Amino acid sequence: MKKNIISDFVKERRRAARLTQVELAAKAGVGLRFIRDLEQGKNSLRADTVNKVLFLFGKRLGPVDMDRD
């Protein structure tokens, strides 16, 4: 199974901030279903909406070098 770095990051940071999924959704201005999908590693999420959540933790999506092995 492929590791989803973004979902792990969001889940860990949310827990460290002692936020529930409901609270994180409200702070980011996204739906609870989106937070659940994000933390479960769903692959087809809108980048702009992911960035709304990441912004709360001082991060954003960007180009990353691929491992070609």
Residue pairs with C-beta under 8 A, 6 or more apart in sequence:
4 41
6 38
6 41
6 50
6 54
6 61
7 38
7 39
7 40
7 41
9 57
9 59
10 24
10 35
10 38
10 39
10 53
10 54
10 57
11 39
13 57
14 21
14 24
14 39
17 24
19 27
21 32
21 35
21 36
21 39
22 32
24 35
24 53
24 56
25 31
25 32
25 34
25 35
27 56
28 35
28 52
28 53
28 55
28 56
29 52
30 49
30 52
30 53
34 45
34 49
34 53
35 53
37 45
38 45
38 50
38 53
47 61
50 61
51 60
51 61
54 60
54 61
